[in-house]
Amino acid sequence: MNTVFEGTLEEILAQSPDLLDRRVRVTVLEAQPVKSEAPRRMSVAESLGSKIGMLDGGSPDLSQNTGEKFTDLIAQKHQS
């Protein structure tokens, strides 16, 4: 009776006690790509990118003045 073992070399060697006194044929297979354990997580920019510009309200020139307003906020923080 033929038995097929497939796995990494380490996995096959773990079966070696069962293979004592038996003829063995080894076929080396092409490497398979390693599957990542966890799916790639999206960055905040990627997850919110499609939502930009969807909110109503606020000043229509908000994006034109963002740098200036941010600079003012930083200056106020450092004065406190």
Secondary structure, 3 states (H helix, E strand, C coil): CCCCCCCCHHHHHCCHHHHCCCCCCCCCCCCCCCCCCCCCCCCHHHHHHHHCCCCCCCCCCHHHHHHHHHHHHHHHHHHC
